[in-house]
Amino acid sequence: MHQTRGPGWTITTDTSGPMLVALYLKDNAGLTGAGLPPVAPAHPRVRESDHHQLTQHVGGVGALRREWEAWWARLIEGDPDKVPEVAPPEFAAFSEAPALQRSLQAHFGSAFTWARERRAEYERLETIRETRGMSRMLEEMVASCQLEVGPEAKDFSLTIIELPLAEDRAWLVNTDKVIMSQSLMEDPETFRSYLEPVLAILV
């Protein structure tokens, strides 16, 4: 996790272990376009497996999609009281989402390993950014927005959740939270094109 701060504002950038697991399961089950927002597939690509037999007695893949989308919405909201605990081997917190529970029981080992590898990659990326002084880019963007707004500029906090996605873009998921491809910041021009409109709303 990294925080960039200034007078009256904080931008927190981090990845999310539970979201990484969810992203793996989405792609593994072939749930293309699932969720709001419908984020891009993971990168590196997750191998797809047939979930029809696994879920056929609990509503099928259609039920799995609905249950996954409800889980994803809770992960985005980020309220610890509403996010079910991912606790193997039974995943009891998912008893009311039986198709998703079966998917977790069958594929959690692979999902956890994949998520752990992606987390390690993200931590290496954060170290590289620190040496390059990437936080200065955020500071400059905020300063530019504040200058444009003038004395009416508001205090704010923004959370950016970075995920390993195949498409370099960002999704505003609520007024103070963005999901973003973790490679987007490597392209400053495109990064600015996504983040500046968000800052304009917040500042």
N, C-alpha and C positions, 0 to 999 in steps of 0.2 A: 504494500500500500504506500502511496506517495501523496502528500498534501502540499499544495501550493497555496500560499496565503498572502493576503494584503490587508490593508485597513478595511475592515468590515466584510471581507469575503474569504471564502475557502473553496478550493476545488480539490476533491479527493478522487484519485484514480487508483483503481484496483481491479483485479479479476474476481471471480466468484466460484468457489469449489462446487457448491450445489448446482449452479448454472452450467458449469462444465459437464457435470454428470448428466443433467437434463438435456444438454445439447447433444451429447453422445447418444443417449437413448432415442432422441427424436430422429437423428439421421440413421441410426441402426435399424429403427422400425420403418424407415422410409416415409416419415410424416412430413413430406415436403409442404412448405407453406404454412405449417401449423403455428399457432400462437399469434398474439397481438403484442408487439408487431411481429410479422412473420420474418424473423431474421434469416440471414443467408446460411447455407450449410457450413459445417465446420471445416477447418483446414488445419492439419492434413485431413483428407477425406476419411470418413468413418465407413467401414464396410457394412453394407446393408444385409440384414438377415430377415427371413420370412417369419412374421409374427402371427400369421393366420391361425396356425394350429395351437400356438401358445395361448391365444386369447379367445378361441372359438366358443368356449363355454361361459365366457364372462362378457359377452357383447361384441367380440371381434375387434378388428383394427379401428373401426369407427368409434367404439367406446374408448379404446386406448388413446386416440387422438383427442377426444373431449376431455378425458382425465388428465392427459399431459398438458393440455392448454390451461386447465384450471390450476395445475401445479405451477406452471410457468408464470401465470398471472400473480400467484402468491409470492413467488420468488422475486418478481419485479417489485411488488409492493414492499417487500422486505420486512414485514411485521413478524418478529420471531414467534409470536403467539399463534400465528396463522399458517406458518410454514411447517409442514409435517417433517418429523425427524427421519432422516435417511439412515435407518439402523438395521443392518443385516443381522441374521439371515432372513427373518420373517417379514421385516418392513411393516410392522403392525400399524404404524401411523397411516398407512395407505389402505387399510382394510375397506374403506368406502370407495376406493378406486381400484377394484380387483384386477382389471386389465393392466394397469400401470404397475400394480404390486407384482404381478407375474413377470412383467418385463424386467423389473428391478431384480427379482429373485433369480432370473435366468441370466442376466447380463451385467449385474453390478460389478463383478470382478473385473471384467474388461473395461467397463465404464470408469471405475475408480482408477485403474492403472493409467488409462488414457488421460483422465483429468489430472492425475498427479504429474505426468510428464508435461502436460501443457502448463501447469502451474510453475514447474521448474523453468520452463522456457520463458515464461512471463517474468519471473524473478531475474533471469539473466538480462532480459530486455530492459527492465527497470534500471539495472546497474549501468548498462550502456547509455541509457538516456541521462542518467545522473552525470556521467563524465562529459556528455555533449551539452549539458546545460539546457535540456529541453524545457524545464520549468520556466525559463525566461520567455519562451514563446507564449505561454499562457499568461504570464504577467503583462506582456506587451499587448495581448489581445484584450484583456480586461481594462487596462489603462486607456486604450483607444476607445472602447465603448463608454467608459466613464467620462472621458473628455467630451465625447459627442453628446451625452445626456446632460452633463453639467452638474449643477448643485442638486438636481433632483435624483441623482444616482442613488440606488437603493443598496443596502447590504444584502448579501445572498450567500447561499452555499449550493454547490453543484456536485453531484456524484457521477463519475464516469465509470461504468463497468465495462472493462475491456475483455473481449472474447476472441478466440482464434477463429475468425470467420473468413470464408472464401471471397467475400466481397468487401472492398474498402469503402465502408460508409458508416453512418451513425443513425440511430433511431432515438428520437425523443420519446420516452415512455411515460413520463409525467413532468410536472413543471420544474423539478429540480433533479432529474435523473436521466442519463443518456446511456444507452448500450452502444458500444462502438467496436468496430474491428480493431484488434490490437496493433495491426500494421498501418492503420490510417495515419498515425502521428508521424510516420516516416515520410509522408508526402505532405509537407507543410501547407501547400496551396489548397489541396483538397480538404485537409483537416480544418483549415480556417473556414472554408466554404460551408462546412457542416456546423462548426461550433459558434461562429460569429452570430448567426441568427438566434441561437439559444441564449447567448450572452446578452443580446439586445433585448430579449424578453425579461431577463433576470435583473439587469442593471437599472 
